[in-house]
Amino acid sequence: MSICNSALESPSRTEKILIKVYADCRVVVSAPLNADDKTIIDAVKQRSRWIYKQLRGFREQSKFITPRQYKSGESHFYLGKQYQLKVIHDDTKPQGVKLLRGKLEVNALDANLESIQSHLKEWYRSRAKVIFEIRLQRILEQALWVGDKPEIRLVTMRIQWGNCSPSGVLTLNPHLVKAPTICIDYVILHELCHLVEYNHSERFYQLLNQVMPDWSKIKNQLDMMANKLIN
């Protein structure tokens, strides 16, 4: 993730001005098409203290994040828990990753970083396919507004955990499988709410509040983990 970039989105179809601060320290503002520059700037000024607080928190987090070395002993996340990495080179066993006795064991013939990283990436992606399908199936039991079961696509994204197309295709970031299950549920529910209201309108948040009253707390938990999960 890049650090401390800021951006102002072009006006969208939202019904009110929305301000988001991402873990990579980007500040993104979405505004209605009819909002003028002064209205948008005033809205940002009114939220300046909150924006500063969010940025300060994310910057503090970034101080403690070091680049992955993909060596034995390093910790990696899966479903919200940290697992110690164990790298082995055994040509009598299949190459790949196993979650074994509380460790992520990677068997790679090549000792280089790229090879080990590639094995882990493939493993996370395969686990994401399974976990996301299981969570979606359970969430559909309460998302009664959803008709046909949405198709899930996996796309690695730098700044999004997921999105939902008007046709009902659910796109999820495979990095999300590193987060706690409740955070995965939040992202899926958030995107399913867009099948009712494509914008982040009052109606959208009414529905989200109804199906997950504590979504804001869960979202904050995911936001605070973002740098650790992606970097």
Order of alpha helices (4+ residues) and beta strands (2+ residues): beta-beta-alpha-alpha-beta-beta-beta-beta-alpha-beta-beta-beta-alpha-alpha-alpha
